């Protein structure tokens, strides 16, 4: 069971409940929502897309509307396995 690090006062609407469910997975170590930024495009619903591999997991980008937020996920899962779990919770 993983740990969700809540070190920002603001997050994309609807992101935290999804990350809390994801943290319950046995293969997830930590989930850290990070920087919020403005995106060029527009997404009508919340989307979480895996971006790049990091030293101990993956960086994901969560998008809703014109807002984007980085999410760092520490895990030993492969990119495909993590994508399947993310798709299940979204």
N, C-alpha and C positions, 0 to 999 in steps of 0.2 A: 504494500500500500504506500502510495506516494504522499508528498507534502506539497501543498499549494502555498506559495510565498506571496503574501499580499502586502507589497511595499509601496504601492501607489494609491493615492486617494481616489483616483478616477480610472475607470476602465470602460471599455466598450459595453454598451447595454446588452445584457444577456450572455456575456462571455464567462463570467465567474461561475454560474451554475453548471455550465458545460465543463469547465476546467475542474470543478469539484468532483463531478462524476468520473472524469478521466483520471483524477488522482487516486480513485479507489482501485484502479487496476494494479495488480501485483507487480507488473513489470515497469511501472513508472516510479522514478525516484523523486524528482522534484519538478514542479511547474512554476515558472516565474514570468508573469506578465511584465512587459518592459515598456519602452518608449511608445507614446502615442503620436501619430502624425496625420497630416492631411493627405488624402489620395486624390489622384486626378479623376479617376473614373467614379462610378456610383454603383453601389451594390445594395439592392433592395432588402436582402436578408443577410443574416450573419453567415460569413464564410470563413473557414479556417483552412489555410493551405500550407503544406509543409514547404519550406524554402530551401535551406542549406543544412548540411551536416555540420555539427560542432564537435568539439573534443569529446564530450560525454553525452551527446544526444542530437537533437535537431532544433532548428529555429523555425517557428511557424509564423505566419502572418494572418491575423484576424482582421476582417474587414466588414464594416457595416456602414452604409451611406457613403459619406466622403471621408470617413475616419478609418485609419489603419493602426493596428497595434502589434508590436512584436511579442511573441510568446516563446520562451525558451523551455524545452522539454528535455529533461535528463532521463535517459532510458537506454536499455541494451537491446531494444527491439529493432528490427529492420525498418526501413522507410515504408515498405509496403504493409507490414503488420501494423505500424502506428497509424498509417492512413486509414486502414480498415476500422480501427478502433475509433478514430476521430469521426469518420463517416457515420458510424453507428450512433454516437452521442449527439451528432448534429441532426 
